[in-house]
Amino acid sequence: MEEKNIQKTAGGNKAPRGGWLFAMLKGALIGTGAILPGISGGVLCVVFGIYRPIMELLAHPIRELKKNFWFFVPIVIGFAVGVLGISKLLKWVLERAETPAMWAFIGLIVGTFPSLWKEAGKEARTKGSWVALIATFAIMLPFLFFMESMQNGQAAQTAAGTATTYSVWIWLVCGVFWGLGFIAPGLSPSSIFFVLGVMGPMMDGISSLSLPVLLPMGFGLIVCVLSLSRGIGWLLNNKNSITMHVVTGMAFASTVAILPFGNAKSWLDVVVYELCFFGGCAVALWMDRMNNKLEAAGEK
């Protein structure tokens, strides 16, 4: 599927214009998802069909860059736009309209579930696959609720004026967790960032290209992904169905954990939240349909 499409862009040939624009859009959404609370950039990589190629790149960077350089270029450009160009806007939106924004991105995630479910069952669903799905969901959901309670405690401390400054080690640890968010799809490191009380300062540092923030985070991310990518690649090649059902369980649990119920104060709020949710679903389904059309036409 995606591997076949990669080969068409290999050998130094540029991808078609339409394919580049769509790949940049996917990269931008992945970068956006990477910094949003409760949303996993790794899951978006899976549902957009580029998770396995990225794992191959991380496991064998020189070989894969020689083969598929032009496949990765638009994704990297889009990712940079998503992270650097949108981080300040996201901070502004979440500060002023957090609940509608969260419902829109929850809709985006839910809209990717059909594609994720199809990808997970591509090599059949065994009894082990179902056990992996249910066990992952059962473990992740209470863990995420625990992280949410920790986040609320941190927010109370910040409001009381007890927040402190951040050292280079904090940003290094954040980079490691951010890398885990890509290596383990379904894991959203943003909850941990909230627990540490660094989400706001992190977005400020990213949008302003602050080197004291970006350098240690980048180092931690690179060390994490290079250390774990080969193991994830082995699991995808040898235990694909079980691995993908673990991913699916993580995605289901992380979505349930961030549902912002109880925030509506009027019927107008309910209508706005529904519109945001279904709008997100529509965007995700449209992107999946476009992705399938481009694959069928061999334009990626």
N, C-alpha and C positions, 0 to 999 in steps of 0.2 A: 504494500500500500504506500505508506509514506517513504519507505526505503526505495521503492521503485521510482518515486518522484524525485528523490534526492539524486539518483544517478543521472537524471535528465538535466540537472543543473551542474553536474560535475565537469571536470576538465577545463575549467576556466571560462565556460560559456555563461553569459548573463541569463538570468531567469527572465521570462517575458514580463512586459511592463505590468500587466494585470496581476500576474503572480507576485511580483515584487510589492505592489501596493497592498495586496491582501496579506502577504507575509508580514509587512511592516505593521499593519493593523493588528494582527495576532500578537506580534511582539509587544506592541504598545499596551494591549489589554493584559498580557502576562505581567508586564512591568507594573501596571496599575494594580493588578491583583496582588502582586508581591508586597505592596505596602499598605493594603487595606486590611482593617481588622477582621479576622475570621475567614479571610479568603486566601486560598493557597495558589500561588503562582505555579506550583508543580502540577496541581490538578488541571489548571488551564492548559499547561503544556500537554497533558495527556489527551484532553478532549479536543485540542486543536491538532493532534496527530504529530507532535514534534518532540514528545518526551523521549522516546527511544533514540532518535537521532542525536539529541543533545547528550544523552548518557553515553552514546558511542563516542561523541566528540570529547567528552570529559575523560573517558577511559583511554582514548587513543588520539590525543589532540593533533599531533603532526600528521598522522595518516588521514584523519577525517578532514582536516583543513585542506590538504592537497586534493582530496577527492571531491569535496562538497563545499568549497569555499563560498561560492555565490549563493548557495542555499541558505547559509547562516548569516550572510551580510545584512539582508533586509530585516531579519528577525532581531539582530543585535541593534540595528538602528532604531527599530520600533520600540525595543525594550528600553533603550536609553531615553527616548521621547516619553515613554510611559512613566519612567521613574523620575527623571530630572524635570521634565516639562510639566508634569501633572501633580507632583507632590505638593507644591504650594497651593494649587487650586483645590486639591483634595482636603488639605488641612482647613482651608477656608470654608469649603462646603460642609465638612463634618462638624465644624464649629457652629454653623448657622442652620443647617438642615440635616442633622445626623440621621434621624429616623427615616425620612424619605430616601436619602442616599443609600442607607443600608438595605432598605427594601428593594431598591433598584438593582443593587449588586447581588442580593439573594436571588432575585429573579434571573439574573444572568447565570448564576451557578445552577439553579434548578433547570434552566433551559439547556444546560449542557449534560444533564443526567442521562437522557436517552443515548447520546453518543458515548458517554462513559460506560454505561451498562452494556452497550453493544461491543465496545472495545474489550471489556472484561470477559465477556462470554465468547470471544472470537475463537478460542481454542477449547470450547466446551466448558460446562460447569459441572465439576465433580463434587462429591460429598465434602472433600477437603476445601473446595472453593466456598461452599456455603458456610462451613464452620469458620473459615477465615473471615468471611464477611460479617457474620453475626458476632463473633468474638471481638473483632476489631471495633465494631460499633459499640458493643457493650463496655469495652474498656475505655474507649476514647471519650464517650459522652460524659460520664462522671468526671473524668480528668479535666475536660474542658470547662465543665461547670465549676469545678474547684478553682481552675485558673481564673474564671470570671469573678468568683468571690474574692480571690486575692487581688484582682484588678480593682474591685470596688474598695477594698481596704487601702490600696495604694492611692486611689483618688481622694479618699478622705484625708490621708496624711498630707497630700499635696495641698488640699484646700486649707488645711490647718497651718500651712507654712513650714512644714518639716522636710520638704524636698531639698536635696543637696546637689552639688555639682557632679559632673560625670567625668570619670577618668578614661584614659585610653583603653583600659582593660574592659570597661563596660561596653565600649564600641566594638572591641574585638569579640567579646562574647555574643553581641548582637549579630555580628557578621557570621559567626558559626551557626546561630539559630536560623538566620536568613538562608544560609546554604542548606540547612536541613529541610527548610520549606520547599526547596526545589528537588532535593534528592528523595524525600519522602512525600510524595503528593498526598494532599489531604491534611497535612500538618501546616497550620497557619502560625508562624512565629509571632504575629502581631499581638496575640494574647500575652505572650511572654514579655514583649516590649512594653505593654501596658503595666504588667506587674512590676517591671523595673522602673517604670515611670519615665521612659525615654521616648515614647512615640512622638510627642510634639517636638522636642528638640531634635530628634532624628530627621523628621520631615523638614524642619528648618535647615538642618545641616546639608541634607541632600539637595534641596532646592537652591541653596546658596553656594553649592560646591565647596563646602568647608572641608579642607584637607584633614584637620584633626579628627573629623568624624568619618570621612570617606576612606582614608587610608587604612586605619585599623579594621574597619568593617569589611573593606575589600579583601584584606589579607585573611581575615577569619573565614570569609565566604569561600575564597579560593582553596585554602587548606582543607576545609570541610568537604567540598565537592570532589576534590582530587583524591581525598582519602577514601571516600565511600562510593564513588561512581562505579568502580569495577565490580564491587559486590552487588550493587543494584542491577548492573548490566547482566551479571551471572543469573540473578533471580529471574529477570525478565526472559532470558533465553532458556532457562531450565525449569522454572516454576512459574510460568507466565500466568496461568489462570489463578492460582492462589495469590500471587503477588498483586495482580490487578484487582482481585476481590478485596484484598486488604486496603488498597488504594480507595476503592469504592466505599468501603465501610468508613474510612477516615473522612471522605467527602460528605457522606450522609450525616455523620456525627457532627462535623464542624458546622454544617449548615443548620442543623437543629439547634445547636448550642448558641447561635447568634441571632435567632429569631427575636426581634424586638417587640414582643407582645406587651400589651398593657400601656403603650405610649400614646394611644389615640385618645384625644380629649373631646372629639366631636365626630359627627358623621362625615364632615368634610375631610377630617384627617384620615378616616377609613378609606374614603374614595381616593384621596391622593396617594395613600400607601398602596392601594390596589393597582392604581395606574402605574406607579413606579415599578411594582413587582412584575406585572404583565408586560410592561415595556421592556424590562430586562430580559424576561423570557423570550420575547419576540426577537430581540437583538441576537441572543444566543442561538436560537433556532435558525435565524436568517444566516448567521455566520456558518453554522454547520451545513446548511444547504449549499451555500456558496462554496464551501470547502469541498463538498462532494462533487459539485459541478466541475470545479477546477481539476480535481483528481481525474474525473472521467474524461475531461478534454485533454489531459496531459499538459496543462499550462503552468504547473508549478515548477 
